[in-house]
Amino acid sequence: MTGQDTPNKQADCLTDEATRLRLAVGRLNRRIRIDGRESVPPLQLSALVTISQFGPLRLSELAKREAVTAPTMSRVLGALDEAGYVNRTPDPQDARGVLITLSDLGRSKLDEIAQHRTALVARRLERLDTEQRAAIRAALPAIESLLEDE
């Protein structure tokens, strides 16, 4: 093996790892969504989580955080409002603006979904042996650091 082969093999190994991680995380996420059978569609659920984490938010801020257009977010909020999951209140900084927060029902729904999804993952973890679970536990800090912005 020459010194020039090493960087190529390292790049290939990194690509293989990235592919395996992407597929595993994507498939696990899809399986959780399918098994969860939630009544809240994915974009609505994502908006609820974002409102919970960063609210109160204006529609434009929420659309930006969710990477959708304002008209799309307006439709999402309409459905969430109709379901009773969000509250809209006047923005004290701007009389034309509205702030969106979670309603008690929205918080309750979000908690219910989180508990159900956590239970689904826990059941999958139970199928693993002790060494596999230890490996996942050890990898969690590294996986979580992948979520940090560059």
N, C-alpha and C positions, 0 to 999 in steps of 0.2 A: 504494500500500500504506500502511495506517495503522499507527501504533505498536501498536495492539491486535492486529493480525494477526500480528505477529512472534512473540509468545509462543505463540500457537496453532500457527503453522507450526513453531516449534522443538519443541513438544510432539509434533506429528505426525511430525516427522523423527526424534525420539528413539524414539517408538513403532515407527516403521518399522525403525530400526536394531536395536532390541531384538528385534523379531519375526524379522528376518533372521538375527541372531546366534543366537537360540534355535533356530530351525529348522536352521541350518547345523551348529551344535554337536550338536544332538540326532540329526540324520541321520548325521553323521560317526561319532558314538559308536555308533549302531545298526549302521552298516556295518562298523565295526571288530569289534563283537561277532559279527555274522553271519559275516564273513570269517574271524574267529579260530577259530571252531568249537571253543572250549574245552570241556573235559569238566567244568569247574567252573561251576555255575550262578551268576548275577550276585550274589545276596545272599551266597552262600558266598565268592565271590571278594572282594567288598567287605569281608566280615568278616576274611578273611586279610590284606588290605591294612591294615585298621585295627589288627589285632593286630601286624603288622609295624611299623607306625608308632608305636603307643602302648603296646604290651605290655610286660610281662605285664599282663593285665586280668582282672578278675572278670567273670562273665557279665552282671551288672547294668550294669556300666560299658560293656561291649561293646554290649549292647542299646540303651543310651541313645545311644551314639555312632552307631549304625546306625539309630536312630529306629524300632525295632521293640519288641514286647513281649518280656518275659523268656521266656515259653513258646516264642515263635517262635525266639528266639536259641538256646534250649536244643536245639531240633530241628536248627538249622543247625550248632551245635557237635557234635551227635551224628553228623551226616553227615561233618563234617570230621575228627572223631576216628576214625570208622570207616575213612576213607580214609587215615588216618595223617598228616594235615596239621597237627595240633595236639597239644600236650602239655597235660595237666592236672596241676597240682601243688598240694599243700596251701598255703594262704595262711599264711605265718608270722605275720601279724598277727591272723588269725582262724581258729581251728581248724575252724570250720564251712564256711569259704569255700575256693574253688578258684581258682587263677590259671591263665589260659590263655596259652600261648606258641606260637609256630610251631615245628614239628618241623623237622628237617633236610630231610625230604621236602617239607614245606609251603613252606619257603623256596625249595627247588629248583623246585617247581611255580610259585610266584609269579614267580620269575626267568624261567622258561621262557615264561610267559604275557606278561610285560612285554616280553621280547625279541621275541616273535612280533608283538605289537600294535605295537611301535615299528617293526618292519620293514614292517608293513602301511601305516602312516602315511607312512613314508619312500618307499614305492613310489608313493603318491598324490602326495607332494610332488615327486617326480621328473617327474611329468607337467606340472608348472607351468613357466612360463618364469621366467627370472631375476628379472624385475621382480615377478612375483606372489610368488615365494619371499621376496624382499626385503621386500615389504609384510607378509607373514605374520611374518617375523622381527622387523620393527619393531613389529608389533602385539602380540607375545607379552607384553611387560611389562604392557601395559594389560589384556590378557585375564587374565593371572595375578592381577592386582590385583582382578579381579572375584570371585575366590575368597576374598578376605579378608572376615572378618566385619565387620559395621558397628559 
